[in-house]
Amino acid sequence: MKSALFTGAAVALGLILASTGSAQASSTPQPTAQARQHGIDKAGDAYMGWTQNTTTSSSSAAAPADMGITATVEGIDVSSHQGNVDWAYWWGQGKRFAYVKATEGTSYKNPYFAQQYNGSYNVGMIRGAYHFALPNSSSGATQANYFASSGGGWSRDGKTLPGALDIEYNPYGATCYGLSASAMVSWIRDFLNTYKSRTGRDAVIYTNYDWWSRCTGNTTAFNSTNPLWVARYSSTVGTLPGGWPFYTFWQFTSSPIDQSHFNGAYDRLQALANG
């Protein structure tokens, strides 16, 4: 009798564990077909501007001229897709700042973060970290805390930029992550407020006009506090989202690597780093 009871209990436990495993597996976001076409093969692979990023981009490797500004500083952003980066090479190409992906959601940390974040710093660049947001997986505060504790912090050393919130197209499902515009704005506010409480800095917002308009209702809630990093792969920056009067960074190409320029002279980039 004990043997039969034990066997029945073991079977029941096995079913429970199998069910739990299935639930955990199904909760892991799976890339869409479009995301897979852009190199996002599993959760954690997302990167800035992934819908436009392509090795066959026709965009020029040189920064397009913007008649509205008189000085720029050139930089790049990287993620695990770049692996160990040859920072001396990019310094030689005139890049003077870098943003490095640190985290995604609350379960992913870039395995190359140390080499990329410290390497850019050691070669002389002003560097910062970014977080790829998954607003449908946990609260903004939860993700901001995860980011700040996993490489997204800030120090007034003159070479560390405030963290950036990468908020854009969902590589794992619905474009707006299943959130209404008002819910998305609340999520972003929760992230930004928490990040500032942790670091003392207003995070940079990386986005593009189309996504911001569709998923936040083109809210103007953050244009007086948070620097804008706009993504637009074109010869001109175009209409800015959210009523921002100017951009701080403009990501203009992914060829041969994600490239951006800072809207100002080098001393203004240093000022942004110093807070």
C-alpha positions in Angstrom: 0.0 0.0 0.0 2.8 2.4 0.9 4.5 1.6 -2.4 1.3 2.4 -4.3 0.8 5.6 -2.4 4.4 6.6 -3.0 4.1 5.9 -6.7 0.9 7.9 -7.0 2.4 10.8 -5.1 5.6 10.7 -7.2 3.5 10.8 -10.4 1.4 13.7 -9.1 4.6 15.6 -8.2 6.1 14.9 -11.6 3.0 16.3 -13.2 3.1 19.4 -11.1 6.8 19.9 -11.9 6.2 19.3 -15.6 3.3 21.8 -15.5 5.5 24.4 -13.7 8.3 23.9 -16.2 5.9 24.4 -19.1 4.6 27.5 -17.5 8.1 28.9 -17.0 9.0 28.0 -20.5 5.9 29.7 -22.0 6.6 32.8 -19.9 9.9 33.3 -21.7 9.3 35.7 -24.5 9.9 34.3 -28.0 11.1 36.5 -30.8 8.7 37.2 -33.7 9.5 36.2 -37.2 10.5 39.8 -38.0 12.8 39.9 -35.0 14.5 36.7 -36.0 15.2 38.2 -39.4 17.1 41.0 -37.6 19.2 38.6 -35.5 17.1 38.4 -32.4 17.0 34.6 -31.9 16.1 34.5 -28.2 15.1 36.6 -25.2 17.8 39.1 -24.4 19.0 39.6 -27.9 17.1 42.8 -28.5 19.1 45.9 -29.3 18.7 49.6 -30.2 16.9 50.2 -33.5 16.6 46.5 -34.2 13.8 46.9 -36.9 16.2 49.0 -39.0 19.5 47.4 -38.2 20.9 45.5 -41.1 24.4 44.7 -42.4 23.2 45.7 -45.9 22.1 49.2 -44.9 22.5 51.7 -47.7 23.0 54.5 -45.1 26.2 56.3 -45.3 28.8 55.5 -42.7 29.5 59.3 -42.3 27.1 61.4 -40.2 24.6 63.2 -42.3 24.7 67.0 -42.1 22.1 68.7 -40.0 21.8 72.3 -40.8 20.3 73.1 -37.4 23.4 72.4 -35.5 27.0 73.7 -35.7 29.0 71.1 -33.7 28.7 67.3 -33.1 30.5 64.5 -31.4 30.4 61.0 -33.0 29.7 57.8 -31.1 28.4 54.3 -31.3 26.2 51.9 -29.3 26.8 48.2 -28.8 25.2 45.1 -27.3 26.1 41.4 -27.1 25.8 41.2 -30.9 29.2 43.0 -31.2 31.0 40.6 -28.7 34.4 41.9 -27.6 34.7 45.3 -29.2 38.0 46.7 -30.7 37.7 50.0 -28.9 41.1 51.3 -30.2 39.8 50.9 -33.7 36.6 52.9 -33.1 38.6 55.5 -31.2 40.7 55.8 -34.4 37.6 56.2 -36.4 36.8 59.4 -34.4 34.2 57.9 -32.0 34.3 59.7 -28.7 31.3 58.3 -26.8 29.6 54.9 -26.5 26.4 53.4 -25.1 26.5 49.8 -24.0 23.5 47.6 -23.5 23.4 46.4 -19.8 20.1 44.8 -19.3 16.7 43.8 -20.8 13.6 43.3 -18.8 14.5 41.8 -15.4 16.2 38.6 -16.4 19.0 39.5 -18.9 22.4 41.0 -18.5 24.7 41.5 -21.4 27.5 38.9 -21.0 30.0 41.3 -22.8 29.1 44.3 -20.7 32.3 44.5 -18.7 34.5 44.4 -21.8 32.4 46.9 -23.6 31.7 49.3 -20.8 35.2 49.3 -19.3 36.9 49.0 -22.7 35.3 52.2 -24.1 36.1 54.0 -20.9 39.7 52.9 -20.9 40.3 54.0 -24.4 39.2 57.5 -23.5 35.5 57.5 -24.5 32.7 59.0 -22.5 30.4 56.0 -22.0 26.9 55.1 -20.7 24.7 52.1 -20.3 21.2 51.4 -21.7 18.3 49.2 -20.8 16.0 47.5 -23.3 12.5 47.9 -21.8 9.9 45.2 -21.8 6.9 47.1 -20.3 4.6 44.0 -20.3 6.9 41.9 -18.1 7.2 43.9 -14.9 6.8 47.5 -13.6 8.9 50.4 -14.6 10.3 50.7 -11.1 11.3 47.0 -11.1 13.2 47.3 -14.3 14.8 50.6 -13.4 16.1 49.1 -10.2 17.4 46.0 -12.1 19.1 48.3 -14.6 20.6 50.6 -11.9 22.0 47.6 -10.0 23.4 45.9 -13.1 25.6 48.4 -14.8 23.2 51.3 -15.3 24.4 53.4 -12.4 26.1 56.8 -12.7 29.1 58.6 -11.1 30.3 62.1 -11.5 33.7 61.1 -13.0 33.4 63.2 -16.2 33.3 60.1 -18.4 29.9 58.4 -17.5 26.7 59.4 -19.2 23.3 59.0 -17.6 21.6 55.7 -18.3 19.3 55.4 -21.4 15.9 53.8 -21.6 15.5 52.0 -24.9 11.8 52.1 -25.4 10.7 51.0 -28.9 9.2 48.2 -31.0 8.5 44.9 -29.2 10.6 42.1 -30.7 8.5 39.5 -28.9 4.9 40.4 -29.8 2.5 43.3 -30.0 4.1 46.6 -31.0 3.0 48.5 -27.9 3.4 45.5 -25.5 -0.3 45.3 -25.0 -0.5 48.6 -23.1 -2.7 51.5 -23.8 -1.1 54.9 -24.4 -1.9 56.1 -20.9 -0.6 52.9 -19.3 2.6 53.1 -21.4 3.2 56.7 -20.2 2.7 55.6 -16.6 5.1 52.8 -17.1 7.8 55.1 -18.5 7.2 57.6 -15.7 7.6 54.9 -13.2 10.9 53.8 -14.7 12.3 57.4 -15.0 11.3 58.4 -11.5 12.8 55.3 -10.0 16.0 55.7 -12.0 16.4 59.3 -10.9 15.8 58.3 -7.3 18.6 55.7 -7.6 21.2 57.7 -9.5 20.2 61.4 -9.2 20.1 61.7 -13.0 17.3 62.0 -15.5 17.7 59.1 -17.9 18.0 59.6 -21.7 15.0 58.3 -23.7 15.8 56.4 -26.9 12.9 56.1 -29.2 11.6 57.0 -32.7 8.7 59.2 -33.9 6.5 56.3 -35.2 6.7 54.1 -32.1 6.3 57.1 -29.7 3.3 58.4 -31.5 1.6 55.0 -31.7 2.3 53.8 -28.2 2.3 56.9 -26.0 -0.1 59.1 -28.0 3.0 61.3 -28.8 3.0 62.4 -25.1 4.9 65.5 -24.3 5.3 64.5 -20.6 9.1 64.1 -20.6 10.4 66.7 -23.1 11.5 69.2 -20.4 13.3 66.7 -18.2 14.8 63.8 -20.2 17.3 64.1 -23.0 16.0 62.7 -26.3 17.9 60.1 -28.3 16.0 59.8 -31.6 16.4 57.0 -34.1 16.0 57.9 -37.7 18.1 56.3 -40.5 18.0 59.2 -43.0 19.9 62.2 -44.2 17.8 64.4 -42.0 16.5 63.9 -38.4 12.9 64.6 -39.4 10.0 65.5 -37.0 11.0 64.8 -33.4 8.6 62.9 -31.2 6.9 64.1 -28.0 7.3 67.8 -28.6 11.1 67.8 -27.8 12.5 71.1 -29.0 15.8 69.4 -30.0 17.5 66.1 -29.8 20.5 65.3 -27.7 21.6 62.2 -29.7 20.6 61.1 -33.2 21.1 57.5 -34.3 21.4 57.8 -38.0 22.7 54.5 -39.3 23.6 50.9 -38.4 26.3 50.5 -41.1 28.7 49.1 -40.2 27.7 49.5 -36.6 25.0 51.6 -34.8 26.3 55.2 -35.1 24.9 58.4 -33.5 26.0 61.9 -33.1 25.7 64.2 -30.1 24.0 67.5 -30.7 26.8 69.8 -29.5 30.5 70.3 -29.0 32.6 68.0 -26.9 32.5 70.2 -23.8 28.7 69.9 -23.8 29.0 66.1 -23.9 31.3 66.4 -20.9 28.7 68.6 -19.2 26.0 66.0 -19.8 28.3 63.4 -18.2 29.0 65.6 -15.2 25.4 66.3 -14.6 
